[in-house]
Every structure is written in C-alpha cells, then in structure tokens.
Amino acid sequence: MMYYLWYLKMLKGLENVKGVIDYPKERKKIVVLTPEKENEMKIILEKIHYTLLLPKPPKPTYKSYCRKCAYFEFCWS
C-alpha cells in the first residue's frame, strides 16, 4: 500500500494521499504517507534498483514464515 501512496504523490503529483487496507473478517488499517515513510520508500526503491543491477540475484535468507509463503519453491528450489 505504501508504494502506491508514494507513487500517487511522487509520480502523479497528488497531495495528502491515504489508503485503507480492509480485511473483511479481521481489521481495517488506514495508511498515511508520512515524510518518514517517504524516506523509507526512497531507500527501499534504491535497494531494489541496486539488486536489479547485480549480475546474479543475492542468495535468499530463510525466515520462519518462508514455509507458508506462496513463493517458497521460487526461492528455495
């Protein structure tokens, strides 16, 4: 969600963008793009750009939630 808010502000020129993540049976979360989150997005996008320039992708780091992830076989095959 944060990326889409950043996109709307930085690339489409919209101000005061907000979003809602709504899980019907769980909870609703309002997401606001703050200056801190903007800086965080900038750092994340720079890291993604750097990773794309690598000749080989970095080795995956196993996390406890990896077993349940839909991409498990993609990372660990």
Residue pairs with C-beta under 8 A, 6 or more apart in sequence:
1 19
1 21
1 31
2 31
2 33
2 37
2 40
2 41
3 41
4 19
5 17
5 18
5 19
5 31
5 32
5 33
5 37
6 33
6 37
6 38
6 41
8 14
8 17
9 15
9 17
9 33
9 38
10 38
17 33
18 30
18 31
18 32
18 33
19 30
19 31
20 28
20 29
20 30
20 31
21 28
21 29
21 31
22 28
22 29
51 57
51 58
60 75
60 76
62 76
66 72
66 75
66 76
69 75
